[in-house]
Amino acid sequence: MGSKGKKRFKTGGGATGMGGGGPMQQMQQLQQLQSQLTEAQEALEQATVTASAGGGAVTITMTGGRELVSIEIKPEVVDPEEVEMLQDLILAAYKEAMAKIAQMADERLSPLTSGLGIPGLF
């Protein structure tokens, strides 16, 4: 009976129990995933979002890489007596643009990272 237990456990080249396939196949899958992630991140950085506040009084354009590209302010909003309101509109447009970038990143990257199970990756 003692020898039967030894036959059940093989060592070397078999499946690892981590999704099937050997270590080489898993390495290739990880390299392919890394390539897809890099491509998606590069595309995201090139994408732009536009957000506005105050009914279009202030409009901000940003890249997916969180670079501020432009701020447009309608001339009728520029009132020396209302500087605080203008500042609030700029801040609101900026926050909306950042939220759009986060949503866009989630939509583009989550299909690639959903199976990884790495907390805080994206």
Contacts in CASP RR format, 6 or more apart in sequence:
PFRMAT RR
TARGET T0000
AUTHOR 0000-0000-0000
METHOD contacts of the structure
MODEL  1
MGSKGKKRFKTGGGATGMGGGGPMQQMQQLQQLQSQLTEAQEALEQATVT
ASAGGGAVTITMTGGRELVSIEIKPEVVDPEEVEMLQDLILAAYKEAMAK
IAQMADERLSPLTSGLGIPGLF
13 22 0 8 1.000
14 21 0 8 1.000
14 22 0 8 1.000
15 21 0 8 1.000
15 22 0 8 1.000
16 22 0 8 1.000
16 23 0 8 1.000
16 26 0 8 1.000
18 26 0 8 1.000
19 26 0 8 1.000
20 26 0 8 1.000
33 112 0 8 1.000
33 116 0 8 1.000
36 112 0 8 1.000
37 109 0 8 1.000
37 112 0 8 1.000
37 113 0 8 1.000
40 108 0 8 1.000
40 109 0 8 1.000
40 112 0 8 1.000
41 109 0 8 1.000
43 108 0 8 1.000
44 64 0 8 1.000
44 65 0 8 1.000
44 104 0 8 1.000
44 105 0 8 1.000
44 108 0 8 1.000
44 109 0 8 1.000
45 63 0 8 1.000
45 64 0 8 1.000
45 65 0 8 1.000
46 63 0 8 1.000
46 64 0 8 1.000
47 63 0 8 1.000
47 64 0 8 1.000
47 104 0 8 1.000
48 61 0 8 1.000
48 62 0 8 1.000
48 63 0 8 1.000
48 64 0 8 1.000
48 69 0 8 1.000
49 61 0 8 1.000
49 62 0 8 1.000
49 64 0 8 1.000
49 97 0 8 1.000
49 100 0 8 1.000
49 101 0 8 1.000
49 104 0 8 1.000
50 59 0 8 1.000
50 60 0 8 1.000
50 61 0 8 1.000
50 97 0 8 1.000
51 59 0 8 1.000
51 60 0 8 1.000
51 62 0 8 1.000
51 93 0 8 1.000
51 94 0 8 1.000
51 96 0 8 1.000
51 97 0 8 1.000
51 99 0 8 1.000
51 100 0 8 1.000
52 58 0 8 1.000
52 59 0 8 1.000
52 60 0 8 1.000
52 93 0 8 1.000
52 96 0 8 1.000
53 89 0 8 1.000
53 90 0 8 1.000
53 92 0 8 1.000
53 93 0 8 1.000
53 96 0 8 1.000
54 89 0 8 1.000
54 92 0 8 1.000
56 74 0 8 1.000
57 73 0 8 1.000
57 74 0 8 1.000
57 76 0 8 1.000
57 77 0 8 1.000
57 89 0 8 1.000
58 71 0 8 1.000
58 72 0 8 1.000
58 73 0 8 1.000
58 74 0 8 1.000
58 77 0 8 1.000
58 86 0 8 1.000
58 89 0 8 1.000
58 90 0 8 1.000
58 92 0 8 1.000
58 93 0 8 1.000
59 70 0 8 1.000
59 71 0 8 1.000
59 72 0 8 1.000
59 93 0 8 1.000
60 68 0 8 1.000
60 70 0 8 1.000
60 71 0 8 1.000
60 72 0 8 1.000
60 90 0 8 1.000
60 93 0 8 1.000
60 94 0 8 1.000
60 96 0 8 1.000
60 97 0 8 1.000
61 68 0 8 1.000
61 69 0 8 1.000
61 70 0 8 1.000
61 72 0 8 1.000
61 97 0 8 1.000
62 68 0 8 1.000
62 69 0 8 1.000
62 97 0 8 1.000
62 98 0 8 1.000
62 101 0 8 1.000
63 69 0 8 1.000
64 101 0 8 1.000
64 104 0 8 1.000
64 105 0 8 1.000
65 101 0 8 1.000
66 98 0 8 1.000
66 101 0 8 1.000
68 94 0 8 1.000
71 90 0 8 1.000
71 93 0 8 1.000
73 86 0 8 1.000
73 90 0 8 1.000
77 85 0 8 1.000
77 86 0 8 1.000
77 89 0 8 1.000
78 86 0 8 1.000
79 86 0 8 1.000
105 122 0 8 1.000
106 122 0 8 1.000
109 122 0 8 1.000
110 122 0 8 1.000
113 121 0 8 1.000
113 122 0 8 1.000
END
